[in-house]
Amino acid sequence: MRLSSIFKVLIFGAALAAAPAASAISPAAGERGEKTISLGAGYADYNSSAMAGVEFTYRFSRSFRLAPGVKYVFRHNGADALTINLNAHVPVALSQRVEAYPVAGIAFTNWNFQSSHDDTGDVTTRKSRFALNLGAGLGWRASSRLCLGVTAGYIFVRRIHGAEAMVRIGYAF
């Protein structure tokens, strides 16, 4: 995925955020104790493949939340992965409905590499590694319960690093 494509996704997300919404946000939106569950889909640069994931967030205060999650990078070019992430977000409100946030965290990655170097067929090599996540996100509160967002970042894994971009839809409770 080109860097210009990531910027187009971020600009589209900002345009959505500026659009007026049909319903009001509850006063508790963005308050301490808020939890969200989100489904996401995106693109992983390190094996040029699609990925999907689920993320849970818990807001400890208006300006800090933890976001554990799991992502699966679909097989392409002989590699696929499962990543377990623990990220921290520091949301900054841009308006009542829009927030931007840096993302930083750690991840445990489990990679499967397939090759056919022998006569018996495919050979799978598995590698498990710890990683660091750095990136940024943009969230839009469409209603008191519906959250939309986009994140882009970089995952630093020894010899298997690359950029990621995801769009998310979530439910806040």
N, CA and C of each residue as an Amber inpcrd file, in Angstrom:
protein
   519
   0.8450000  -1.1640000   0.0000000   0.0000000   0.0000000   0.0000000
   0.8900000   1.2270000   0.0000000   0.6310000   2.1290000  -0.8860000
   1.4190000   3.3540000  -0.9610000   1.0670000   4.2750000   0.1870000
   2.0220000   5.1040000   0.5410000   1.8110000   6.0700000   1.6110000
   0.7010000   7.0440000   1.2360000   0.5910000   7.3940000  -0.0500000
  -0.4550000   8.3170000  -0.4840000  -1.8410000   7.7120000  -0.2700000
  -1.9730000   6.3960000  -0.3950000  -3.2590000   5.7320000  -0.1500000
  -3.6450000   5.8230000   1.3100000  -2.6780000   5.7000000   2.2060000
  -2.9570000   5.8230000   3.6350000  -3.4470000   7.2260000   3.9500000
  -2.8120000   8.2380000   3.3470000  -3.2450000   9.6150000   3.5720000
  -4.6480000   9.8510000   3.0420000  -4.9930000   9.2400000   1.9040000
  -6.3430000   9.3750000   1.3680000  -7.3750000   8.7980000   2.3300000
  -7.0540000   7.6620000   2.9510000  -7.9570000   7.0620000   3.9310000
  -8.1230000   7.9860000   5.1350000  -7.0240000   8.5660000   5.6130000
  -7.0990000   9.4850000   6.7510000  -7.8990000  10.7410000   6.4120000
  -7.7300000  11.2880000   5.2080000  -8.4870000  12.4710000   4.7960000
  -9.9640000  12.1350000   4.6840000 -10.2880000  10.9550000   4.1440000
 -11.6840000  10.5200000   4.0600000 -12.2980000  10.4140000   5.4570000
 -11.5410000   9.8550000   6.3920000 -12.0180000   9.7550000   7.7730000
 -12.2570000  11.1130000   8.3910000 -11.3940000  12.0670000   8.1180000
 -11.5790000  13.4270000   8.6390000 -12.8080000  14.0760000   8.0300000
 -13.0660000  13.8300000   6.7410000 -14.2630000  14.3810000   6.0970000
 -15.5280000  13.7900000   6.7100000 -15.5030000  12.5000000   6.9960000
 -16.6510000  11.8740000   7.6640000 -16.8830000  12.4850000   9.0380000
 -15.7960000  12.7530000   9.7340000 -15.9010000  13.3040000  11.0750000
 -16.5150000  14.6860000  11.0720000 -16.2980000  15.4510000  10.0170000
 -16.8230000  16.8090000   9.9520000 -18.3030000  16.8390000   9.5960000
 -18.8500000  15.7480000   9.0670000 -20.2620000  15.6990000   8.6790000
 -21.1490000  15.6950000   9.9140000 -22.2910000  16.3840000   9.8810000
 -23.1880000  16.3840000  11.0390000 -23.8340000  15.0160000  11.2290000
 -24.0080000  14.6290000  12.4750000 -24.6250000  13.3410000  12.7870000
 -26.0870000  13.5320000  13.1400000 -26.8610000  12.4490000  13.0270000
 -28.2990000  12.5240000  13.2440000 -28.6840000  12.4890000  14.7140000
 -27.8780000  11.8740000  15.5530000 -28.2520000  11.7540000  16.9580000
 -27.1880000  12.3690000  17.8500000 -27.5890000  12.7160000  19.0510000
 -26.6710000  13.3530000  19.9950000 -25.8300000  12.3050000  20.7180000
 -24.6840000  12.7350000  21.1590000 -23.8050000  11.8640000  21.9330000
 -24.2240000  11.9360000  23.3870000 -24.2010000  10.7930000  24.0580000
 -24.5280000  10.7920000  25.4720000 -23.4460000  11.5370000  26.2450000
 -23.7730000  12.1460000  27.3930000 -22.7790000  12.8770000  28.1560000
 -21.6310000  12.0010000  28.6250000 -21.8400000  10.6900000  28.7060000
 -20.7980000   9.7960000  29.2010000 -19.8030000   9.3920000  28.1200000
 -20.0200000   9.8140000  26.8720000 -19.0930000   9.4250000  25.8010000
 -17.7040000   9.9530000  26.0950000 -16.7340000   9.0770000  26.0460000
 -15.3600000   9.4780000  26.3010000 -15.0250000   9.6180000  27.7660000
 -15.8870000   9.1810000  28.6440000 -15.6520000   9.3020000  30.0820000
 -14.9500000   8.0640000  30.6210000 -14.4280000   8.1950000  31.8060000
 -13.7620000   7.0940000  32.5100000 -14.6900000   5.8820000  32.5910000
 -14.1540000   4.7130000  32.3410000 -14.9290000   3.4760000  32.4270000
 -15.5930000   3.0590000  31.1330000 -15.5470000   3.8950000  30.1110000
 -16.1540000   3.5230000  28.8400000 -15.3880000   2.3560000  28.2080000
 -16.1360000   1.4100000  27.6530000 -15.5550000   0.2500000  26.9920000
 -16.0770000   0.2070000  25.5580000 -15.2540000  -0.2690000  24.6470000
 -15.7040000  -0.4760000  23.2720000 -15.1820000  -1.8230000  22.7780000
 -15.9210000  -2.3990000  21.8730000 -15.4900000  -3.5930000  21.1600000
 -15.5770000  -3.2360000  19.6760000 -14.5060000  -3.4710000  18.9360000
 -14.4390000  -3.0510000  17.5350000 -13.9860000  -4.2000000  16.6420000
 -14.5160000  -4.2050000  15.4370000 -14.0570000  -5.1000000  14.3780000
 -13.3410000  -4.2510000  13.3490000 -12.2480000  -4.7710000  12.8120000
 -11.4870000  -3.9920000  11.8520000 -11.0270000  -4.8280000  10.6760000
 -10.7650000  -4.1350000   9.5850000 -10.2040000  -4.7560000   8.3840000
  -9.1820000  -3.7920000   7.8150000  -8.1380000  -4.3550000   7.2100000
  -7.1090000  -3.4750000   6.6960000  -6.1000000  -4.1720000   5.8220000
  -4.9290000  -3.5550000   5.7480000  -3.8710000  -3.9890000   4.8600000
  -2.5550000  -4.0380000   5.6240000  -1.7940000  -5.1140000   5.4330000
  -0.4780000  -5.2760000   6.0450000   0.5780000  -5.2060000   4.9480000
   1.4880000  -4.2760000   5.1000000   2.5290000  -4.0320000   4.1060000
   3.5900000  -5.1320000   4.0660000   3.8840000  -5.7670000   5.2020000
   5.0150000  -6.6950000   5.2830000   4.8250000  -7.9610000   4.4810000
   3.5950000  -8.3780000   4.1830000   3.4180000  -9.4880000   3.2390000
   2.3800000  -9.1430000   2.1700000   2.0770000  -7.8550000   2.0240000
   1.1490000  -7.3550000   0.9950000  -0.1750000  -8.0960000   1.0390000
  -0.7970000  -8.1120000   2.2130000  -1.9950000  -8.9130000   2.4070000
  -3.0530000  -8.1620000   3.2060000  -4.2490000  -8.6850000   3.1470000
  -5.3400000  -8.1630000   3.9610000  -5.1990000  -8.6810000   5.3940000
  -5.8010000  -7.9470000   6.3270000  -5.8320000  -8.4100000   7.7110000
  -7.1700000  -8.0470000   8.3220000  -7.5160000  -8.7680000   9.3700000
  -8.7560000  -8.5290000  10.1040000  -8.4460000  -8.6390000  11.5840000
  -9.2420000  -7.9510000  12.3900000  -8.9620000  -8.0100000  13.8140000
 -10.1420000  -7.5910000  14.6680000  -9.9810000  -7.8230000  15.9510000
 -10.9440000  -7.4040000  16.9590000 -10.1590000  -6.7050000  18.0620000
 -10.7430000  -5.6340000  18.5990000 -10.0580000  -4.8550000  19.6260000
 -11.0600000  -4.4600000  20.7130000 -10.6120000  -4.5220000  21.9340000
 -11.3910000  -4.0790000  23.0870000 -10.6560000  -2.8810000  23.6740000
 -11.3640000  -1.8190000  24.0150000 -10.7110000  -0.6900000  24.6750000
 -11.3870000  -0.4070000  26.0090000 -10.5820000   0.0150000  26.9580000
 -11.0920000   0.4570000  28.2520000 -10.4700000   1.8170000  28.5380000
 -11.3250000   2.8040000  28.7880000 -10.8710000   4.1670000  29.0320000
 -10.6870000   4.3760000  30.5280000  -9.4410000   4.6100000  30.9280000
  -9.1300000   4.8670000  32.3350000  -9.3960000   6.3120000  32.7110000
  -9.2790000   7.2190000  31.7540000  -9.5810000   8.6400000  31.9630000
  -9.8930000   9.2330000  30.5930000 -10.2190000  10.5290000  30.5630000
 -10.5020000  11.1660000  29.2730000  -9.3050000  11.1180000  28.3400000
  -8.0940000  11.0350000  28.9120000  -6.9030000  11.1290000  28.0780000
  -6.0350000   9.8660000  28.0570000  -6.5810000   8.7130000  28.4960000
  -5.8030000   7.4790000  28.4350000  -6.7230000   6.2750000  28.3630000
  -6.4110000   5.3670000  27.4390000  -7.1330000   4.1000000  27.3640000
  -6.1850000   2.9990000  26.9030000  -6.4710000   1.7900000  27.3360000
  -5.7330000   0.6050000  26.9000000  -6.5600000  -0.1270000  25.8510000
  -5.8730000  -0.7190000  24.8950000  -6.5600000  -1.3700000  23.7860000
  -5.9120000  -2.7140000  23.4560000  -6.2880000  -3.7800000  24.1770000
  -5.8160000  -5.1070000  23.7740000  -6.5830000  -5.5640000  22.5290000
  -5.9130000  -6.3290000  21.6920000  -6.5680000  -6.7940000  20.4790000
  -5.8370000  -7.9540000  19.8450000  -6.5040000  -8.5650000  18.8740000
  -5.9560000  -9.6840000  18.1230000  -6.1720000  -9.3890000  16.6420000
  -5.1360000  -9.6230000  15.8330000  -5.2360000  -9.4360000  14.3790000
  -4.7310000 -10.6940000  13.6810000  -5.3530000 -10.9910000  12.5630000
  -4.8830000 -12.0790000  11.7150000  -4.5020000 -11.4860000  10.3700000
  -3.2780000 -11.7330000   9.9420000  -2.7870000 -11.3060000   8.6350000
  -2.9310000 -12.5120000   7.7050000  -3.7410000 -12.3700000   6.6800000
  -4.0390000 -13.4810000   5.7880000  -2.8180000 -13.8840000   4.9590000
  -2.7710000 -15.1630000   4.6110000  -1.6320000 -15.7130000   3.8900000
  -1.4970000 -15.0880000   2.5060000  -0.2910000 -14.6470000   2.2460000
   0.0830000 -14.1260000   0.9360000   1.6000000 -14.1930000   0.8510000
   2.1260000 -14.4940000  -0.3120000   3.5770000 -14.6350000  -0.4860000
   4.1660000 -15.6550000   0.4840000   3.3930000 -16.6890000   0.8230000
   3.8880000 -17.7550000   1.6890000   3.9630000 -17.4310000   3.1580000
   3.3280000 -16.3430000   3.6090000   3.3960000 -15.9760000   5.0280000
   2.0380000 -15.5180000   5.5320000   1.7150000 -15.9030000   6.7570000
   0.5490000 -15.3930000   7.4630000   0.9240000 -15.2450000   8.9330000
   0.1120000 -14.4920000   9.6720000   0.4780000 -14.2220000  11.0640000
  -0.7450000 -14.0040000  11.9360000  -0.5510000 -14.2740000  13.2060000
  -1.5050000 -13.9390000  14.2500000  -0.7540000 -13.0240000  15.2140000
  -1.3250000 -11.8450000  15.5000000  -0.6760000 -10.9170000  16.4290000
  -1.6060000 -10.6230000  17.5880000  -1.0420000 -10.6040000  18.7650000
  -1.7640000 -10.2330000  19.9890000  -1.1400000  -8.9300000  20.4630000
  -1.9550000  -7.8860000  20.5530000  -1.4630000  -6.5360000  20.8190000
  -1.9670000  -5.9950000  22.1510000  -1.1560000  -5.1870000  22.7900000
  -1.5740000  -4.3780000  23.9340000  -1.0710000  -2.9710000  23.6680000
  -1.9850000  -2.1130000  23.2350000  -1.6440000  -0.7430000  22.8620000
  -2.2220000   0.2490000  23.8550000  -1.5880000   1.4000000  23.9320000
  -2.0820000   2.5250000  24.7210000  -2.4570000   3.6390000  23.7550000
  -3.5920000   4.2640000  24.0070000  -4.0570000   5.4130000  23.2240000
  -4.0940000   6.6200000  24.1470000  -3.7430000   7.7720000  23.6230000
  -3.8550000   9.0320000  24.3540000  -4.7470000   9.9440000  23.5040000
  -6.0830000   9.8230000  23.6440000  -6.9960000  10.5650000  22.7770000
  -6.9700000  12.0690000  23.0520000  -7.0330000  12.8160000  21.9570000
  -7.1310000  14.2740000  22.0090000  -8.3840000  14.6430000  21.2320000
  -9.3360000  15.2850000  21.9020000 -10.5940000  15.6520000  21.2590000
 -10.3660000  16.7970000  20.2690000 -10.7840000  16.5700000  19.0190000
 -10.7290000  17.6150000  18.0050000 -12.0550000  18.3540000  17.9180000
 -13.1230000  17.6760000  18.2970000 -14.4650000  18.2480000  18.4080000
 -15.2420000  17.3290000  19.3430000 -16.5300000  17.5520000  19.4800000
 -17.3270000  16.7030000  20.3610000 -17.4050000  15.2680000  19.8450000
 -17.2970000  15.0860000  18.5530000 -17.4380000  13.7680000  17.9400000
 -16.1420000  13.1520000  17.4260000 -15.0860000  13.9300000  17.3100000
 -13.8620000  13.4670000  16.6600000 -12.6960000  13.5090000  17.6370000
 -11.8830000  12.4640000  17.5900000 -10.6690000  12.4450000  18.3880000
  -9.5270000  11.8610000  17.5650000  -8.3420000  12.3690000  17.8100000
  -7.1230000  11.8260000  17.2220000  -6.3090000  11.2580000  18.3760000
  -5.5220000  10.2270000  18.0840000  -4.7410000   9.6250000  19.1600000
  -3.4940000   8.9410000  18.6220000  -2.3870000   9.0990000  19.3510000
  -1.2140000   8.2980000  19.0360000  -1.4140000   6.8890000  19.5930000
  -0.7860000   5.9230000  18.9640000  -0.8570000   4.5250000  19.3850000
   0.5590000   4.0380000  19.6590000   0.7640000   3.4340000  20.8120000
   2.0530000   2.8310000  21.1430000   1.7770000   1.5790000  21.9540000
   2.5360000   0.5320000  21.7010000   2.3080000  -0.6900000  22.4520000
   3.2670000  -1.7960000  22.0920000   2.9500000  -2.9560000  22.6520000
   3.7410000  -4.1530000  22.4100000   2.8500000  -5.1980000  21.7590000
   3.4820000  -6.1500000  21.1010000   2.7320000  -7.2180000  20.4410000
   3.5230000  -8.5140000  20.5260000   2.7860000  -9.6050000  20.4920000
   3.3830000 -10.9340000  20.3440000   2.9110000 -11.4430000  19.0000000
   3.8390000 -11.7940000  18.1230000   3.4820000 -12.2300000  16.7800000
   3.8720000 -13.6910000  16.5790000   3.0170000 -14.4090000  15.8850000
   3.2830000 -15.8050000  15.5410000   3.1430000 -15.9250000  14.0330000
   4.2690000 -16.1210000  13.3500000   4.3200000 -16.1600000  11.9000000
   4.4410000 -17.5880000  11.3890000   3.7770000 -17.8710000  10.2830000
   3.8920000 -19.1390000   9.5640000   4.4470000 -18.8330000   8.1760000
   5.5760000 -19.4220000   7.8530000   6.1940000 -19.2660000   6.5420000
   6.1300000 -20.6010000   5.8220000   5.5860000 -20.6170000   4.6170000
   5.4710000 -21.8510000   3.8590000   6.4180000 -21.8240000   2.6740000
   7.0620000 -22.9450000   2.4600000   7.9380000 -23.1040000   1.3010000
   7.8660000 -24.5550000   0.8550000   8.2780000 -24.8180000  -0.3490000
   8.2670000 -26.1940000  -0.8510000   9.6680000 -26.5500000  -1.3240000
  10.5420000 -26.7910000  -0.3680000  11.9290000 -27.0750000  -0.6660000
  12.2340000 -28.5700000  -0.7710000  11.2660000 -29.4120000  -0.4920000
  11.5320000 -30.8470000  -0.5890000  10.4800000 -31.5200000  -1.4660000
  10.6210000 -32.8020000  -1.6710000   9.7240000 -33.5400000  -2.5580000
   8.4010000 -33.9220000  -1.9080000   8.2790000 -33.7620000  -0.5820000
   7.0630000 -34.1760000   0.1120000   5.9890000 -33.1010000   0.1140000
   6.2750000 -31.9220000  -0.3730000   5.2640000 -30.8670000  -0.4000000
   5.6950000 -29.6640000   0.4180000   4.7220000 -28.9720000   0.9390000
   4.9860000 -27.7330000   1.6720000   5.6540000 -27.9990000   3.0110000
   6.5410000 -27.1090000   3.3620000   7.1990000 -27.1300000   4.6550000
   6.8430000 -25.8240000   5.3520000   6.3510000 -25.9120000   6.5660000
   5.9660000 -24.7200000   7.3170000   6.9880000 -24.4540000   8.4080000
   7.4380000 -23.2170000   8.4640000   8.3280000 -22.7580000   9.5260000
   7.5700000 -21.7410000  10.3510000   7.5860000 -21.9060000  11.6550000
   6.8910000 -20.9720000  12.5430000   7.9150000 -20.1520000  13.3120000
   7.6240000 -18.8550000  13.4310000   8.4810000 -17.9670000  14.2040000
   7.5990000 -17.1120000  15.0920000   7.9120000 -17.0910000  16.3730000
   7.2000000 -16.2560000  17.3350000   8.1500000 -15.1780000  17.8210000
   7.6690000 -13.9430000  17.7780000   8.5200000 -12.8200000  18.1600000
   7.7000000 -11.7330000  18.8410000   8.3770000 -10.9780000  19.6960000
   7.7730000  -9.7960000  20.2830000   8.0130000  -8.6160000  19.3570000
   7.1270000  -7.6150000  19.4360000   7.2080000  -6.4690000  18.5380000
   6.7880000  -5.2010000  19.2630000   7.0910000  -4.0770000  18.6430000
   6.6340000  -2.7660000  19.1080000   5.7070000  -2.1760000  18.0620000
   4.6420000  -1.5220000  18.5100000   3.6870000  -0.8560000  17.6270000
   3.7750000   0.6460000  17.8340000   3.8230000   1.4090000  16.7540000
   3.7470000   2.8680000  16.8030000   2.8490000   3.3290000  15.6730000
   1.9760000   4.2870000  15.9640000   1.0930000   4.7720000  14.9200000
   0.1950000   5.8800000  15.4160000  -0.8810000   6.1010000  14.6620000
  -1.8510000   7.1390000  14.9980000  -3.2220000   6.6980000  14.5270000
  -4.2370000   7.2570000  15.1500000  -5.6030000   6.9200000  14.7840000
  -6.4960000   8.1390000  14.8000000  -7.6260000   7.9910000  14.1460000
  -8.6440000   9.0240000  14.0970000  -9.9680000   8.3320000  14.3530000
 -10.7130000   8.7900000  15.3610000 -11.9900000   8.1800000  15.7070000
 -13.1310000   9.1600000  15.5400000 -14.2600000   8.6380000  15.1340000
 -15.4620000   9.4440000  14.9500000 -16.6140000   8.7680000  15.6580000
 -17.3010000   9.4980000  16.5240000 -18.4560000   8.9950000  17.2590000
 -19.6900000   9.2970000  16.4300000 -20.2090000   8.2970000  15.7000000
 -21.3730000   8.4770000  14.8320000 -22.6580000   8.6310000  15.6400000
 -22.7430000   7.9570000  16.7920000 -23.8900000   8.0800000  17.6940000
 -23.3840000   7.7980000  19.0980000 -24.2950000   7.7080000  20.0470000
 -23.8610000   7.4590000  21.4260000 -23.2220000   6.0820000  21.5840000
 -23.4970000   5.1440000  20.6840000 -22.9460000   3.7900000  20.7720000
 -22.0520000   3.3950000  19.5980000 -22.2420000   3.9730000  18.4360000
 -21.5010000   3.5850000  17.2360000 -20.2440000   4.4310000  17.0680000
 -19.1070000   3.7520000  16.9380000 -17.8080000   4.4120000  16.7550000
 -17.1900000   3.9260000  15.4500000 -16.6440000   4.8450000  14.6780000
 -15.9270000   4.5170000  13.4540000 -14.5150000   5.0680000  13.5780000
 -13.5740000   4.4150000  12.9460000 -12.2130000   4.9230000  13.0510000
 -11.2860000   4.3510000  12.0100000 -10.1210000   4.9580000  11.9380000
  -9.0580000   4.5220000  11.0490000  -7.7450000   4.6480000  11.8200000
  -6.8860000   3.6480000  11.6740000  -5.5630000   3.6910000  12.2970000
  -4.5200000   3.3170000  11.2560000  -3.3580000   3.9000000  11.4060000
  -2.2150000   3.5650000  10.5590000  -0.9980000   3.5310000  11.4570000
  -0.1220000   2.6040000  11.1860000   1.0480000   2.5140000  12.0330000
   2.1070000   1.6150000  11.4540000   3.1010000   1.3920000  12.2660000
   4.2390000   0.5730000  11.8800000   4.4920000  -0.4250000  12.9860000
   4.7190000  -1.6800000  12.6170000   5.0270000  -2.7110000  13.6040000
   6.4970000  -3.0950000  13.4190000   7.2360000  -2.9940000  14.4960000
   8.6640000  -3.2760000  14.4770000   8.8980000  -4.6910000  14.9990000
   9.1120000  -5.6270000  14.0790000   9.4150000  -7.0170000  14.4010000
  10.7440000  -7.3320000  13.7300000  11.6090000  -7.9940000  14.4320000
  12.9040000  -8.3270000  13.8490000  12.7250000  -9.0940000  12.5420000
  13.2170000  -8.5410000  11.4630000  13.2110000  -9.1030000  10.1130000
  11.8320000  -9.2240000   9.4690000  10.7650000  -8.8360000  10.1490000
   9.4120000  -8.9410000   9.5780000   8.6440000  -7.6720000   9.9340000
   9.1210000  -6.5290000   9.6200000   8.4790000  -5.2830000  10.0260000
   7.7730000  -4.6460000   8.8340000   6.8410000  -3.7440000   9.1300000
   6.1490000  -3.0680000   8.0470000   4.9890000  -2.2270000   8.5280000
   4.3590000  -1.5640000   7.5860000   3.2390000  -0.6670000   7.8680000
   1.9200000  -1.4350000   7.8710000   0.9660000  -0.9000000   8.6220000
  -0.3960000  -1.4400000   8.6850000  -1.3780000  -0.2760000   8.6080000
  -2.5480000  -0.5310000   8.0500000  -3.6340000   0.4420000   8.0430000
  -4.9290000  -0.3280000   8.2380000  -5.8160000   0.1890000   9.1050000
  -7.0810000  -0.4870000   9.3850000  -8.2120000   0.5170000   9.4920000
  -9.3970000   0.0940000   9.1010000 -10.6280000   0.8320000   9.3830000
 -11.4040000  -0.0050000  10.3910000 -12.1310000   0.6820000  11.2790000
 -12.8230000  -0.0090000  12.3640000 -14.2640000   0.4600000  12.5090000
 -15.0830000  -0.4470000  12.9810000 -16.4290000  -0.1110000  13.4160000
 -16.5890000  -0.7210000  14.7990000 -17.1050000   0.0670000  15.7420000
 -17.1700000  -0.4020000  17.1100000 -18.4630000  -0.0380000  17.8200000
 -18.6720000  -0.7030000  18.9270000 -19.8270000  -0.4890000  19.8000000
 -19.3110000  -0.0590000  21.1650000 -19.7770000   1.0720000  21.6520000
 -19.3690000   1.5840000  22.9600000 -20.4330000   1.2370000  23.9970000
 -19.9800000   0.8400000  25.1870000 -20.9060000   0.5420000  26.2780000
 -20.3070000   0.9270000  27.5930000
